[in-house]
Structures are given as structure tokens and as C-alpha cells.
């Protein structure tokens, strides 16, 4: 693994899936709960939603930066991350999978837009961190 120059470190603590998650600066303070699909009451957010929100935000920013570097006006873009939790058939535990739905403006509904999305996926820190660890489907809309 290559060393990196740390620019920022986020710190958060959690008391578990049925508890709370709080960032060190207390800007994030959320109640956590199992979703009804997993037998919970759904009275709070869950790690999969938090992961989806973080990845979607990071990917959107990376896509904008990739467009700027390529001198392509991206316009209004949005990314919806779908994080699924399921049974891992290899060990019986749990595993994640992801779908990243990238909504591009009409002028990028072409090969250029698809290439920008692929470049963003290559450079996004969340995409890098998960590469080879979970299946990811890129959907350009």
C-alpha cells in the first residue's frame, strides 16, 4: 500500500446498529436503528444509508473535478448510491454490493459522459477503497 499525505481525518464513534453515531465535532449526531427489513423498528438511520450518502457525495465531487480537468462543463449532475446488505454465500456472513446511479445532463448522455463517469470511479476515494471488495454497478442515466 502506498503512503499518503493526510489532508483531513474524520472521527466518529458509535454505540452500535441500535444506538448512536457521533462525530468528534458533534456536527453529525444520529440515532441508529435496524431497518424493518432486518427486524428493526426503523426509528433511525443505518450504516448502509450513511455509507450511501458519503459515497454519493464523494463521487459527485470527483465527477465534477474530472469534468473540470477534462475541460468539459458537466452542468448539474447527481449521484444516487444504492448500498445493499446481503448474505455472503462464501462464508455465510454479511456482504455489501453497490449501484451508483449517475444522472448526467442531456449534453453528456454520450460516450464523453460515460468516460467521465468511469474516470470518476477510478479516482473517487470511496470507489478506490471498495475496489475488489464489493461488486459495483455504474448506471449512467
Residue frames as a rotation matrix with the C-alpha (Angstrom) as fourth column:
UNK 1
0.577 0.816 0.000 0.00
0.816 -0.577 0.000 0.00
0.000 0.000 -1.000 0.00
UNK 2
-0.202 -0.637 0.744 1.30
0.607 -0.677 -0.415 3.43
0.768 0.368 0.523 -0.95
UNK 3
-0.491 0.014 -0.871 1.73
0.780 -0.437 -0.447 6.04
-0.387 -0.899 0.204 1.78
UNK 4
0.196 0.590 0.783 -0.38
0.770 -0.587 0.250 9.19
0.607 0.554 -0.569 1.57
UNK 5
-0.922 -0.343 0.181 -0.18
0.194 -0.812 -0.550 12.76
0.335 -0.472 0.815 2.75
UNK 6
-0.244 0.879 -0.410 -3.15
0.969 0.208 -0.131 13.06
-0.030 -0.429 -0.903 5.12
UNK 7
-0.710 0.096 0.698 -5.22
0.169 -0.939 0.301 16.18
0.683 0.332 0.650 4.45
UNK 8
-0.204 0.734 0.648 -8.11
-0.905 -0.394 0.161 15.52
0.373 -0.553 0.745 6.81
UNK 9
-0.889 0.003 -0.457 -9.22
0.143 0.952 -0.272 12.84
0.434 -0.307 -0.847 9.27
UNK 10
0.013 0.948 0.318 -12.88
-0.658 -0.231 0.717 12.33
0.753 -0.218 0.621 10.15
UNK 11
-0.950 -0.280 -0.140 -13.50
-0.063 0.608 -0.791 10.84
0.306 -0.743 -0.595 13.57
UNK 12
-0.005 0.978 0.207 -16.78
-0.817 -0.124 0.563 9.32
0.576 -0.167 0.800 14.70
UNK 13
-0.945 -0.208 0.253 -17.86
-0.323 0.715 -0.620 6.92
-0.052 -0.668 -0.742 17.41
UNK 14
-0.125 0.932 -0.340 -20.81
-0.643 0.184 0.743 4.57
0.756 0.312 0.576 17.52
UNK 15
-0.426 0.088 0.900 -22.59
-0.812 0.402 -0.424 2.53
-0.399 -0.911 -0.100 20.15
UNK 16
-0.771 0.069 0.633 -23.79
0.205 0.968 0.144 0.02
-0.603 0.241 -0.760 17.53
UNK 17
-0.855 0.438 0.277 -26.52
0.313 0.009 0.950 -0.53
0.414 0.899 -0.144 14.96
UNK 18
0.309 0.948 -0.080 -29.19
0.636 -0.143 0.758 0.18
0.707 -0.285 -0.647 17.57
UNK 19
0.090 -0.386 -0.918 -27.58
0.907 -0.348 0.236 3.20
-0.410 -0.854 0.319 19.15
UNK 20
0.888 0.115 -0.446 -25.96
0.013 -0.974 -0.226 6.46
-0.460 0.195 -0.866 18.13
UNK 21
0.141 -0.882 0.450 -23.18
0.987 0.088 -0.136 7.70
0.080 0.463 0.883 15.90
UNK 22
0.926 0.097 -0.365 -21.48
0.191 -0.954 0.231 10.98
-0.326 -0.283 -0.902 16.74
UNK 23
0.452 -0.805 0.384 -18.61
0.493 -0.133 -0.860 12.78
0.743 0.578 0.337 15.05
UNK 24
-0.223 -0.662 -0.715 -15.84
0.969 -0.070 -0.238 14.23
0.108 -0.746 0.657 17.18
UNK 25
-0.979 -0.109 0.170 -17.01
0.106 -0.994 -0.024 17.77
0.172 -0.005 0.985 16.38
UNK 26
-0.583 0.811 -0.047 -20.65
0.385 0.225 -0.895 16.74
-0.716 -0.540 -0.443 17.06
UNK 27
-0.574 0.385 -0.723 -21.81
-0.739 -0.624 0.255 18.04
-0.353 0.680 0.643 13.66
UNK 28
-0.251 0.499 -0.830 -23.00
-0.433 0.709 0.557 14.52
0.866 0.499 0.038 12.97
UNK 29
-0.864 0.107 0.492 -25.17
-0.432 0.345 -0.834 13.08
-0.259 -0.933 -0.251 15.73
UNK 30
-0.230 0.780 -0.582 -27.61
-0.810 0.178 0.559 10.46
0.540 0.600 0.590 14.51
UNK 31
0.069 0.381 0.922 -29.74
-0.732 0.647 -0.213 7.77
-0.678 -0.660 0.323 16.00
UNK 32
-0.685 -0.320 -0.655 -29.07
-0.680 0.603 0.417 4.35
0.261 0.731 -0.630 14.53
UNK 33
0.015 0.710 0.704 -31.62
-0.648 0.543 -0.534 1.59
-0.762 -0.448 0.468 14.19
UNK 34
-0.798 -0.157 0.582 -32.03
0.243 0.799 0.549 -1.64
-0.552 0.580 -0.600 12.29
UNK 35
-0.669 0.612 -0.421 -34.32
-0.731 -0.444 0.518 -1.15
0.130 0.654 0.745 9.28
UNK 36
0.221 0.852 0.475 -37.62
-0.837 0.415 -0.355 -3.05
-0.500 -0.319 0.805 9.33
UNK 37
0.621 -0.011 -0.784 -36.24
-0.615 0.613 -0.496 -5.36
0.486 0.790 0.374 6.63
UNK 38
-0.355 -0.812 -0.463 -33.70
-0.145 0.537 -0.831 -6.58
0.924 -0.228 -0.309 9.20
UNK 39
-0.015 0.472 -0.882 -36.18
0.767 0.571 0.293 -6.88
0.642 -0.672 -0.371 12.06
UNK 40
-0.820 -0.356 -0.448 -35.77
0.566 -0.625 -0.538 -3.38
-0.088 -0.695 0.714 13.47
UNK 41
0.132 0.897 -0.422 -38.16
0.742 -0.372 -0.558 -0.53
-0.658 -0.239 -0.714 14.07
UNK 42
-0.027 -0.199 0.980 -36.50
0.931 -0.361 -0.048 1.77
0.363 0.911 0.195 11.51
UNK 43
0.835 0.456 -0.307 -36.53
0.547 -0.741 0.388 4.66
-0.051 -0.493 -0.869 14.01
UNK 44
0.414 -0.752 -0.514 -33.08
-0.249 -0.636 0.730 5.84
-0.876 -0.174 -0.451 12.93
UNK 45
0.530 -0.341 -0.776 -30.63
-0.832 -0.034 -0.554 5.74
0.163 0.939 -0.302 10.08
UNK 46
0.862 -0.283 0.420 -28.27
0.111 0.915 0.389 2.84
-0.494 -0.289 0.820 9.49
UNK 47
-0.027 -0.993 -0.115 -24.67
-0.011 -0.115 0.993 2.30
-1.000 0.028 -0.007 8.38
UNK 48
-0.297 -0.059 0.953 -25.71
0.876 0.379 0.297 1.46
-0.379 0.923 -0.061 4.82
UNK 49
0.736 0.601 0.310 -27.55
0.671 -0.707 -0.222 4.77
0.086 0.371 -0.925 4.44
UNK 50
0.711 -0.539 -0.452 -24.59
-0.144 -0.740 0.657 6.69
-0.689 -0.402 -0.604 5.87
UNK 51
-0.306 -0.836 0.455 -22.21
0.314 0.362 0.878 4.86
-0.899 0.411 0.152 3.52
UNK 52
0.064 0.428 0.902 -24.51
0.993 0.061 -0.100 5.56
-0.098 0.902 -0.421 0.55
UNK 53
0.937 0.323 -0.130 -24.70
0.322 -0.946 -0.036 9.27
-0.134 -0.008 -0.991 1.39
UNK 54
0.360 -0.886 -0.292 -20.93
-0.199 -0.379 0.904 9.59
-0.912 -0.267 -0.312 1.78
UNK 55
-0.410 -0.529 0.743 -20.15
0.568 0.489 0.662 7.71
-0.714 0.693 0.100 -1.43
UNK 56
0.387 0.636 0.667 -22.75
0.922 -0.252 -0.295 9.65
-0.020 0.729 -0.684 -3.44
UNK 57
0.932 -0.056 -0.359 -21.36
0.017 -0.980 0.198 12.98
-0.363 -0.190 -0.912 -2.24
UNK 58
0.045 -0.999 -0.004 -17.75
-0.141 -0.010 0.990 11.99
-0.989 -0.044 -0.141 -2.84
UNK 59
-0.286 -0.121 0.951 -18.48
0.799 0.518 0.306 10.56
-0.529 0.847 -0.051 -6.31
UNK 60
0.735 0.609 0.298 -20.40
0.676 -0.626 -0.389 13.71
-0.050 0.487 -0.872 -7.33
UNK 61
0.734 -0.531 -0.424 -17.47
-0.286 -0.807 0.517 15.90
-0.617 -0.258 -0.744 -6.28
UNK 62
-0.248 -0.873 0.420 -14.96
0.098 0.409 0.907 13.66
-0.964 0.266 -0.016 -8.03
UNK 63
0.066 0.353 0.933 -17.03
0.950 0.264 -0.167 13.66
-0.305 0.898 -0.318 -11.22
UNK 64
0.958 0.271 -0.096 -17.14
0.244 -0.943 -0.227 17.47
-0.152 0.194 -0.969 -11.18
UNK 65
0.367 -0.904 -0.219 -13.36
-0.412 -0.369 0.833 17.62
-0.834 -0.215 -0.508 -10.71
UNK 66
-0.302 -0.430 0.850 -12.79
0.518 0.675 0.526 15.11
-0.800 0.599 0.019 -13.53
UNK 67
0.515 0.583 0.629 -15.00
0.851 -0.256 -0.459 17.18
-0.107 0.771 -0.628 -15.83
UNK 68
0.914 -0.213 -0.345 -13.18
-0.158 -0.971 0.182 20.38
-0.374 -0.112 -0.921 -14.92
UNK 69
-0.006 -0.987 0.163 -9.80
-0.195 0.161 0.968 18.73
-0.981 -0.026 -0.193 -15.54
UNK 70
-0.361 -0.053 0.931 -11.01
0.770 0.546 0.330 17.49
-0.526 0.836 -0.156 -18.94
UNK 71
-0.889 0.059 -0.453 -12.39
-0.185 -0.953 0.239 20.98
-0.418 0.297 0.859 -19.69
UNK 72
-0.623 0.781 -0.047 -15.91
0.376 0.351 0.858 19.58
0.686 0.517 -0.512 -20.01
UNK 73
-0.663 0.494 0.562 -18.75
-0.715 -0.640 -0.282 21.59
0.220 -0.589 0.778 -18.48
UNK 74
-0.933 0.274 -0.233 -20.62
0.312 0.939 -0.144 18.95
0.180 -0.207 -0.962 -16.51
UNK 75
-0.325 0.857 0.400 -23.55
-0.451 -0.512 0.731 21.14
0.831 0.058 0.553 -15.52
UNK 76
0.058 0.464 0.884 -25.96
-0.997 0.080 0.024 19.76
-0.059 -0.882 0.467 -12.95
UNK 77
-0.292 -0.181 -0.939 -25.04
-0.290 0.953 -0.093 16.20
0.911 0.245 -0.331 -12.03
UNK 78
0.203 0.293 0.934 -26.27
-0.979 0.074 0.190 13.98
-0.013 -0.953 0.302 -9.23
UNK 79
-0.562 -0.416 -0.715 -25.32
-0.374 0.899 -0.229 10.57
0.738 0.139 -0.661 -7.95
UNK 80
0.481 0.688 0.544 -27.55
-0.865 0.270 0.424 8.15
0.145 -0.674 0.724 -6.10
UNK 81
-0.658 -0.711 -0.249 -25.71
-0.607 0.697 -0.382 5.35
0.445 -0.100 -0.890 -4.31
UNK 82
0.614 0.789 -0.007 -27.64
-0.679 0.532 0.506 2.17
0.403 -0.306 0.863 -3.53
UNK 83
-0.592 -0.795 0.133 -25.89
-0.729 0.458 -0.508 0.07
0.343 -0.398 -0.851 -0.90
UNK 84
0.528 0.770 -0.359 -27.31
-0.565 0.634 0.528 -3.41
0.634 -0.076 0.770 -0.41
UNK 85
-0.419 -0.541 0.729 -26.60
-0.894 0.388 -0.225 -5.65
-0.161 -0.746 -0.646 2.56
UNK 86
0.581 0.614 -0.535 -26.95
-0.701 0.711 0.055 -9.35
0.414 0.343 0.843 1.94
UNK 87
0.762 -0.282 0.584 -25.72
-0.190 0.764 0.617 -12.78
-0.620 -0.581 0.528 2.87
UNK 88
-0.021 -0.858 -0.513 -22.21
-0.992 -0.044 0.115 -13.64
-0.121 0.512 -0.851 1.72
UNK 89
0.853 0.434 -0.290 -22.53
-0.488 0.860 -0.150 -17.02
0.184 0.270 0.945 0.02
UNK 90
0.158 -0.882 -0.444 -18.84
-0.248 0.400 -0.883 -17.73
0.956 0.249 -0.156 0.52
UNK 91
-0.807 -0.562 -0.183 -18.87
0.040 0.257 -0.966 -17.64
0.590 -0.786 -0.185 4.33
UNK 92
-0.113 0.872 -0.476 -22.49
0.840 0.340 0.423 -17.21
0.531 -0.352 -0.770 5.46
UNK 93
-0.502 -0.115 -0.857 -21.77
0.667 -0.682 -0.299 -13.76
-0.550 -0.722 0.419 6.94
UNK 94
0.639 0.710 -0.295 -22.84
0.399 -0.634 -0.662 -10.44
-0.657 0.306 -0.689 5.52
UNK 95
-0.517 -0.753 0.407 -21.62
0.775 -0.210 0.596 -8.59
-0.363 0.623 0.693 2.43
UNK 96
0.094 0.478 -0.873 -22.29
-0.047 -0.874 -0.484 -5.34
-0.994 0.086 -0.059 0.61
UNK 97
-0.324 -0.191 0.927 -22.94
0.933 0.096 0.346 -4.51
-0.155 0.977 0.147 -3.02
UNK 98
-0.281 0.146 -0.949 -23.41
0.137 -0.972 -0.190 -1.13
-0.950 -0.183 0.253 -4.66
UNK 99
0.107 0.287 0.952 -25.13
0.991 -0.105 -0.080 0.53
0.077 0.952 -0.295 -7.58
UNK 100
-0.499 -0.264 -0.826 -24.06
0.323 -0.941 0.106 4.08
-0.804 -0.214 0.554 -8.42
UNK 101
0.267 0.678 0.685 -26.72
0.954 -0.084 -0.289 5.84
-0.139 0.731 -0.669 -10.50
UNK 102
-0.610 -0.585 -0.535 -25.21
0.442 -0.811 0.383 8.89
-0.658 -0.003 0.753 -12.16
UNK 103
0.514 0.818 0.257 -27.65
0.755 -0.289 -0.589 11.39
-0.408 0.497 -0.766 -13.60
UNK 104
-0.632 -0.769 -0.096 -25.98
0.560 -0.539 0.630 13.49
-0.536 0.345 0.771 -16.27
UNK 105
0.011 0.615 -0.788 -27.41
-0.350 -0.736 -0.580 16.44
-0.937 0.282 0.207 -18.22
UNK 106
0.831 0.493 0.257 -28.56
0.052 0.391 -0.919 15.84
-0.553 0.777 0.300 -21.80
UNK 107
0.718 -0.570 -0.400 -25.33
-0.664 -0.389 -0.638 17.14
0.208 0.724 -0.658 -23.36
UNK 108
-0.378 -0.886 0.269 -23.37
-0.924 0.376 -0.061 14.36
-0.047 -0.272 -0.961 -21.59
UNK 109
0.420 0.567 0.709 -25.68
-0.428 0.812 -0.396 11.50
-0.801 -0.137 0.583 -22.48
UNK 110
0.831 -0.265 -0.489 -22.97
-0.437 0.233 -0.869 10.12
0.344 0.936 0.077 -24.74
UNK 111
0.572 -0.688 -0.446 -19.57
0.568 0.725 -0.390 8.43
0.591 -0.030 0.806 -24.76
UNK 112
-0.306 -0.684 0.662 -17.91
-0.055 -0.681 -0.730 11.52
0.950 -0.260 0.171 -23.24
UNK 113
0.233 0.495 0.837 -20.22
-0.870 -0.279 0.407 11.38
0.435 -0.823 0.365 -20.24
UNK 114
0.965 0.117 -0.236 -19.65
-0.038 0.948 0.315 7.65
0.261 -0.295 0.919 -19.80
UNK 115
0.182 -0.976 -0.120 -15.86
0.527 0.200 -0.826 8.16
0.830 0.087 0.551 -19.91
UNK 116
-0.280 -0.240 0.929 -16.08
-0.510 -0.783 -0.356 10.91
0.813 -0.574 0.097 -17.28
UNK 117
0.667 0.594 0.450 -18.10
-0.710 0.325 0.624 8.59
0.225 -0.736 0.639 -15.02
UNK 118
0.832 -0.408 -0.376 -15.54
0.380 0.913 -0.150 5.82
0.405 -0.018 0.914 -15.44
UNK 119
-0.182 -0.921 0.345 -12.69
0.254 -0.383 -0.888 8.26
0.950 -0.074 0.303 -14.67
UNK 120
0.020 0.270 0.963 -14.56
-0.820 -0.546 0.170 9.44
0.572 -0.793 0.211 -11.57
UNK 121
0.939 0.344 0.000 -14.98
-0.294 0.803 0.519 5.82
0.179 -0.487 0.855 -10.47
UNK 122
0.428 -0.864 -0.265 -11.24
0.575 0.486 -0.658 5.29
0.697 0.130 0.705 -10.94
UNK 123
-0.465 -0.736 0.493 -10.40
0.185 -0.625 -0.759 8.35
0.866 -0.261 0.426 -8.81
UNK 124
0.372 0.683 0.628 -13.14
-0.531 -0.398 0.748 8.60
0.761 -0.612 0.215 -6.17
UNK 125
-0.575 -0.678 0.458 -11.69
-0.751 0.215 -0.625 7.69
0.325 -0.703 -0.632 -2.75
UNK 126
0.065 0.665 0.744 -14.77
-0.754 0.521 -0.400 5.60
-0.653 -0.535 0.535 -1.86
UNK 127
0.873 0.237 -0.426 -14.53
-0.479 0.579 -0.660 3.73
0.090 0.780 0.619 -5.17
UNK 128
-0.004 -0.962 -0.275 -10.83
-0.603 0.221 -0.766 3.13
0.798 0.163 -0.581 -4.57
UNK 129
-0.508 -0.213 0.835 -11.44
-0.858 0.216 -0.467 1.90
-0.081 -0.953 -0.292 -1.03
UNK 130
0.252 0.732 0.633 -14.06
-0.581 0.637 -0.506 -0.62
-0.774 -0.241 0.586 -2.13
UNK 131
0.324 -0.137 -0.936 -12.44
-0.919 0.188 -0.345 -1.75
0.224 0.973 -0.065 -5.40
UNK 132
-0.390 -0.459 -0.798 -12.19
-0.400 0.865 -0.302 -5.52
0.829 0.201 -0.521 -5.46
UNK 133
-0.991 -0.002 0.136 -14.06
-0.130 0.299 -0.945 -5.79
-0.039 -0.954 -0.297 -2.15
UNK 134
-0.242 0.960 0.143 -17.66
0.204 0.195 -0.959 -5.49
-0.948 -0.203 -0.243 -3.30
UNK 135
-0.406 0.153 0.901 -19.49
0.911 0.147 0.385 -5.58
-0.073 0.977 -0.199 -6.61
UNK 136
-0.325 0.269 -0.907 -20.23
0.044 -0.953 -0.298 -2.12
-0.945 -0.137 0.298 -8.01
UNK 137
-0.087 0.381 0.920 -22.54
0.986 0.167 0.024 -1.38
-0.145 0.909 -0.390 -10.94
UNK 138
-0.756 -0.147 -0.638 -22.28
0.071 -0.987 0.142 2.01
-0.651 0.062 0.757 -12.67
UNK 139
-0.015 0.815 0.580 -25.54
0.971 0.149 -0.185 3.19
-0.237 0.560 -0.793 -14.23
UNK 140
-0.924 -0.267 -0.274 -25.48
0.184 -0.938 0.292 6.37
-0.335 0.220 0.916 -16.32
UNK 141
-0.048 0.988 0.146 -28.90
0.910 0.103 -0.401 7.98
-0.411 0.114 -0.905 -16.62
